Amino acid sequence: MKVYLVRHGVTNEAENNRRQFPYSSLSKEGAKQARAVALRLLTEDVDVILCSEWIRAKETANIIAAELNKPIEEFAGIHEKEHSAALHGTKIDSSIHQEHDEDLKNHWGDLDWKFRNEGESLREVTQRAALFRDHLLNSHQDQNVLVVSHSGFIRGFISSCILGDNYLDEVMLRLWLGIRVRNTGVSLLEHDNSNGIWSIEYLNDHFHLNPPG
């Protein structure tokens, strides 16, 4: 089984230095990025597309699905890390965002930390990702799946595939932080059914955003 992981295109909030939230939609540039990655994916062998139910991922997936002429399914639970609603749409230089960053610094390394004890912890995102990993193995083992999701979830998914369910918190955090996923970056993981091992074929391919010429 091959699993292609694609991050959504850039949003209006991101372009205006604001925090994203479930209803953030693609900007004009984000839609352009989605069309570019759709053309990039024409060379890949994809059977089905699964996407997050959050707006920016759905918009990206719809653009890709139209180009690839493949079925698309919204899948609950593969969305981005849920943050405190108080952060939704706030400016990056706002006082509440600065409070968030300071609190995060004070709880560095704690996978169970939540800002104001709201939203999700990093551990909970990783657990969601592991459940999705197991769903793919149980329901799509003989297919190549394209997953349109979000940076945090993609990093959690890759980490859960490589480390499994038993890991040291420090190792998980270092791996999660070490993975970078640009808007519409493509990563490919492959599962060997004979030995149960996941391998990373490539990571964060975004060459389609700046093609030669």
NUVEXKOL-445483 format. One line per 4 residues: number of its first residue (from 1); for each residue x, y, z of N, C-alpha, C. Coordinates in pm, whole numbers. Layout:
BEGIN
NUM = X Y Z X Y Z X Y Z ~ ...
This chain:
BEGIN
1 = 84 -120 0 0 0 0 87 124 0 ~ 53 218 -87 118 348 -89 22 453 -33 ~ 76 542 49 -4 651 105 62 782 68 ~ -5 859 -17 42 992 -54 -21 1092 42
5 = 62 1175 101 16 1275 198 35 1414 139 ~ -73 1490 131 -67 1624 74 -124 1725 173 ~ -47 1827 201 -99 1936 283 -183 2030 195 ~ -286 2087 252 -372 2182 182 -294 2303 131
9 = -354 2380 42 -294 2504 -5 -301 2615 99 ~ -232 2723 73 -225 2834 168 -362 2902 181 ~ -390 2956 299 -521 3016 327 -511 3169 336 ~ -628 3232 337 -634 3377 355 -576 3417 490
13 = -605 3339 595 -553 3371 728 -401 3366 729 ~ -345 3260 674 -200 3245 675 -132 3360 601 ~ -192 3403 491 -133 3512 413 -140 3644 488 ~ -230 3653 585 -245 3776 662 -195 3763 805
17 = -104 3664 826 -40 3643 956 -140 3623 1069 ~ -244 3548 1038 -343 3512 1139 -346 3360 1155 ~ -388 3316 1272 -398 3173 1297 -516 3115 1220 ~ -497 2996 1166 -604 2929 1093 -699 2859 1190
21 = -815 2821 1137 -916 2752 1217 -998 2666 1121 ~ -1092 2586 1169 -1160 2491 1081 -1224 2552 956 ~ -1269 2678 963 -1339 2737 849 -1249 2824 761 ~ -1119 2820 785 -1026 2893 697 -1031 2834 557
25 = -1041 2921 457 -1051 2873 319 -926 2911 239 ~ -911 2847 125 -796 2875 40 -798 3018 -12 ~ -682 3077 -18 -668 3205 -87 -656 3177 -237 ~ -647 3283 -317 -627 3263 -461 -496 3188 -487
29 = -394 3220 -409 -266 3151 -422 -280 3005 -380 ~ -359 2980 -276 -380 2843 -231 -448 2758 -336 ~ -548 2815 -406 -614 2743 -514 -517 2716 -629 ~ -429 2811 -655 -327 2793 -759 -232 2680 -720
33 = -194 2676 -593 -108 2569 -545 -176 2433 -560 ~ -305 2428 -530 -380 2302 -540 -384 2253 -685 ~ -402 2345 -779 -402 2304 -921 -264 2254 -962 ~ -159 2318 -910 -22 2275 -944 6 2136 -890
37 = -35 2108 -767 -8 1975 -712 -96 1870 -779 ~ -214 1909 -825 -301 1816 -898 -231 1769 -1025 ~ -170 1861 -1096 -96 1824 -1218 24 1737 -1183 ~ 89 1770 -1073 203 1690 -1026 160 1546 -997
41 = 41 1527 -943 -5 1395 -902 -59 1310 -1017 ~ -73 1369 -1134 -119 1292 -1249 -25 1176 -1282 ~ 100 1188 -1242 198 1083 -1272 198 972 -1167 ~ 118 987 -1063 116 889 -954 -3 794 -968
45 = 11 678 -912 -93 574 -919 -182 585 -795 ~ -292 657 -807 -382 681 -695 -517 613 -720 ~ -566 541 -620 -696 475 -633 -810 556 -573 ~ -785 618 -458 -890 689 -388 -830 807 -312
49 = -912 911 -293 -869 1030 -219 -950 1043 -92 ~ -883 1055 20 -946 1082 148 -903 1221 193 ~ -998 1300 244 -962 1435 285 -1022 1470 420 ~ -955 1561 488 -1006 1618 611 -1136 1691 583
53 = -1222 1698 686 -1349 1768 669 -1335 1919 684 ~ -1216 1969 720 -1196 2112 734 -1188 2178 596 ~ -1238 2300 586 -1264 2365 458 -1143 2367 366 ~ -1029 2411 415 -913 2428 328 -865 2296 268
57 = -880 2188 343 -841 2056 291 -943 2008 188 ~ -1071 2030 215 -1174 1989 119 -1159 2064 -13 ~ -1134 2193 -5 -1117 2271 -128 -997 2222 -208 ~ -889 2193 -139 -770 2140 -206 -799 2004 -269
61 = -864 1917 -193 -894 1782 -242 -988 1785 -362 ~ -1085 1875 -362 -1179 1884 -474 -1108 1924 -603 ~ -1013 2014 -591 -935 2055 -710 -852 1939 -761 ~ -791 1865 -670 -710 1750 -710 -796 1640 -771
65 = -909 1611 -708 -997 1503 -754 -1051 1531 -894 ~ -1081 1658 -922 -1132 1693 -1054 -1028 1667 -1161 ~ -902 1690 -1131 -795 1670 -1228 -763 1521 -1243 ~ -762 1448 -1131 -726 1307 -1136 -845 1217 -1173
69 = -966 1273 -1165 -1087 1196 -1193 -1095 1072 -1104 ~ -1074 1096 -974 -1076 990 -876 -1183 1019 -771 ~ -1238 913 -709 -1339 935 -604 -1276 1001 -482 ~ -1356 1082 -413 -1309 1154 -296 -1405 1128 -180
73 = -1347 1113 -61 -1427 1086 58 -1376 1172 173 ~ -1468 1246 236 -1431 1317 358 -1417 1216 471 ~ -1311 1232 549 -1286 1136 655 -1268 1210 787 ~ -1359 1190 879 -1352 1257 1008 -1229 1209 1086
77 = -1161 1303 1149 -1050 1264 1235 -913 1282 1175 ~ -903 1334 1052 -770 1358 994 -748 1509 976 ~ -814 1587 1060 -799 1732 1055 -678 1777 1137 ~ -653 1905 1136 -541 1964 1208 -563 1957 1358
81 = -457 1978 1434 -466 1986 1579 -568 2093 1618 ~ -660 2057 1705 -761 2152 1750 -702 2241 1859 ~ -704 2370 1835 -653 2467 1931 -769 2531 2007 ~ -737 2602 2113 -838 2679 2185 -909 2772 2088
85 = -1042 2778 2096 -1119 2866 2007 -1080 3012 2024 ~ -1021 3045 2139 -979 3183 2163 -868 3225 2068 ~ -800 3129 2006 -690 3160 1914 -736 3174 1769 ~ -856 3131 1738 -902 3127 1599 -896 3265 1534
89 = -822 3274 1425 -817 3397 1348 -736 3510 1410 ~ -670 3486 1522 -595 3594 1589 -466 3625 1516 ~ -422 3748 1526 -297 3791 1464 -180 3724 1537 ~ -76 3695 1460 41 3628 1515 110 3714 1622
93 = 97 3847 1610 161 3935 1708 64 3981 1817 ~ -53 3918 1828 -152 3957 1930 -106 3911 2068 ~ -164 3970 2171 -126 3936 2308 -160 3791 2342 ~ -274 3741 2292 -311 3604 2325 -218 3504 2256
97 = -173 3539 2137 -79 3450 2069 55 3450 2141 ~ 96 3564 2192 219 3570 2269 206 3491 2399 ~ 85 3497 2459 59 3416 2579 72 3268 2546 ~ 16 3228 2432 25 3088 2388 171 3045 2374
101 = 251 3127 2306 390 3090 2282 470 3081 2411 ~ 441 3170 2505 511 3168 2633 473 3045 2714 ~ 344 3011 2712 298 2893 2785 356 2766 2724 ~ 362 2762 2592 421 2647 2523 568 2632 2562
105 = 639 2743 2567 780 2739 2606 796 2684 2747 ~ 706 2722 2836 714 2677 2974 679 2529 2990 ~ 609 2472 2889 570 2331 2895 638 2251 2785 ~ 753 2297 2741 823 2233 2630 853 2086 2661
109 = 821 1998 2569 845 1856 2587 727 1781 2645 ~ 623 1851 2685 504 1789 2743 403 1761 2632 ~ 391 1638 2591 301 1602 2482 155 1614 2520 ~ 126 1631 2649 -12 1641 2695 -56 1785 2720
113 = 31 1881 2691 -2 2022 2716 -110 2071 2620 ~ -201 2154 2675 -304 2223 2596 -308 2368 2643 ~ -315 2460 2550 -324 2601 2586 -458 2627 2655 ~ -453 2682 2774 -571 2709 2857 -654 2581 2879
117 = -588 2469 2866 -653 2338 2884 -771 2318 2789 ~ -758 2373 2669 -863 2360 2568 -803 2302 2440 ~ -889 2245 2356 -843 2189 2231 -779 2053 2251 ~ -674 2026 2174 -608 1896 2178 -462 1910 2218
121 = -409 1803 2272 -266 1793 2297 -199 1728 2176 ~ -69 1738 2170 6 1673 2063 -10 1521 2070 ~ -18 1468 2192 -37 1323 2205 -171 1280 2146 ~ -275 1360 2167 -406 1324 2115 -409 1328 1963
125 = -338 1423 1904 -329 1427 1757 -258 1302 1706 ~ -149 1265 1772 -74 1147 1731 -158 1020 1748 ~ -239 1014 1851 -328 899 1870 -433 893 1760 ~ -486 1009 1720 -580 1012 1606 -512 960 1480
129 = -388 1004 1460 -313 963 1342 -290 811 1342 ~ -262 755 1459 -241 611 1469 -369 534 1437 ~ -482 585 1480 -610 521 1447 -634 523 1297 ~ -600 634 1233 -616 643 1088 -520 548 1017
133 = -398 541 1066 -300 444 1012 -359 303 1014 ~ -418 265 1128 -476 131 1140 -597 114 1048 ~ -675 220 1032 -789 214 939 -741 186 797 ~ -635 254 755 -583 232 620 -537 87 602
137 = -470 34 704 -422 -104 696 -537 -203 690 ~ -646 -172 758 -760 -264 762 -851 -251 641 ~ -863 -131 585 -963 -108 481 -908 -73 343 ~ -781 -38 334 -725 6 205 -591 -60 174
141 = -567 -177 230 -435 -239 218 -396 -267 74 ~ -494 -289 -13 -464 -322 -153 -482 -202 -246 ~ -486 -82 -186 -504 39 -266 -391 139 -240 ~ -378 232 -332 -290 346 -312 -379 466 -281
145 = -357 526 -165 -447 626 -110 -379 763 -107 ~ -452 863 -153 -406 1001 -143 -482 1068 -28 ~ -408 1120 69 -467 1182 187 -439 1332 184 ~ -543 1413 182 -528 1558 184 -561 1605 325
149 = -462 1658 393 -479 1689 534 -402 1816 570 ~ -341 1816 688 -282 1936 747 -143 1904 802 ~ -64 2006 820 76 1987 861 88 1904 989 ~ 18 1944 1094 30 1875 1222 -13 1730 1214
153 = -124 1705 1145 -173 1567 1135 -78 1483 1050 ~ -29 1539 941 64 1465 855 190 1428 933 ~ 243 1521 1009 361 1492 1090 332 1384 1194 ~ 212 1391 1254 174 1288 1350 158 1152 1285
157 = 102 1150 1164 82 1024 1092 216 960 1058 ~ 306 1039 1001 438 984 966 509 933 1091 ~ 502 1010 1198 568 969 1322 510 839 1376 ~ 377 825 1371 314 703 1423 348 581 1337
161 = 364 602 1207 401 491 1119 544 444 1148 ~ 634 538 1167 775 504 1186 801 450 1327 ~ 742 512 1429 771 475 1568 676 370 1624 ~ 559 354 1564 461 263 1620 391 325 1740
165 = 336 241 1826 256 289 1938 333 298 2070 ~ 452 245 2073 534 250 2195 659 333 2167 ~ 664 450 2226 774 542 2197 805 626 2321 ~ 926 676 2325 963 774 2425 911 910 2381
169 = 856 986 2474 800 1115 2437 903 1204 2369 ~ 1027 1202 2418 1130 1287 2358 1157 1248 2214 ~ 1156 1118 2186 1180 1071 2049 1066 1113 1957 ~ 942 1097 2005 828 1140 1925 834 1289 1895
173 = 863 1369 1996 867 1513 1977 977 1553 1878 ~ 1094 1493 1890 1205 1526 1800 1171 1489 1656 ~ 1107 1375 1637 1070 1335 1501 961 1427 1447 ~ 859 1455 1529 749 1541 1487 801 1679 1447
177 = 891 1735 1527 945 1867 1499 1041 1866 1380 ~ 1101 1750 1354 1198 1741 1246 1137 1727 1108 ~ 1006 1707 1101 937 1694 973 879 1829 932 ~ 909 1872 811 854 1996 758 760 1964 643
181 = 645 2029 640 547 2006 534 498 2140 483 ~ 537 2178 364 493 2304 304 352 2288 247 ~ 287 2400 222 155 2395 160 163 2322 26 ~ 81 2223 9 73 2128 -103 199 2045 -121
185 = 284 2040 -19 395 1947 -22 344 1804 -25 ~ 410 1717 -101 369 1577 -117 471 1485 -50 ~ 424 1394 32 509 1291 91 451 1154 55 ~ 537 1055 43 492 920 9 548 820 108
189 = 456 748 173 492 636 259 443 508 195 ~ 520 402 214 480 272 159 484 168 270 ~ 380 86 274 372 -20 374 400 -154 309 ~ 495 -227 365 529 -361 317 441 -461 392
193 = 345 -518 322 253 -610 387 320 -737 436 ~ 435 -770 381 501 -895 420 568 -886 556 ~ 613 -765 594 682 -752 723 625 -643 813 ~ 523 -572 764 458 -470 845 537 -343 864
197 = 640 -322 783 727 -205 799 683 -93 704 ~ 679 29 760 654 149 680 787 210 638 ~ 793 260 516 912 331 470 872 464 408 ~ 958 564 423 935 696 362 1007 697 227
201 = 930 704 120 989 707 -13 1039 847 -48 ~ 959 948 -14 1005 1087 -24 920 1174 68 ~ 973 1293 97 914 1377 199 906 1522 152 ~ 786 1582 162 767 1726 139 815 1771 1
205 = 780 1696 -101 814 1737 -238 726 1856 -277 ~ 787 1973 -297 710 2091 -338 770 2155 -463 ~ 836 2073 -544 900 2122 -666 798 2182 -762 ~ 674 2135 -755 569 2185 -845 536 2332 -820
209 = 574 2385 -701 544 2525 -671 640 2621 -740 ~ 757 2571 -776 858 2655 -842 922 2576 -956 ~ 844 2542 -1058 899 2463 -1168 1000 2544 -1250 ~ 1093 2476 -1318 1192 2549 -1399 1127 2619 -1516
213 = 1190 2727 -1559 1143 2800 -1675 1033 2898 -1643
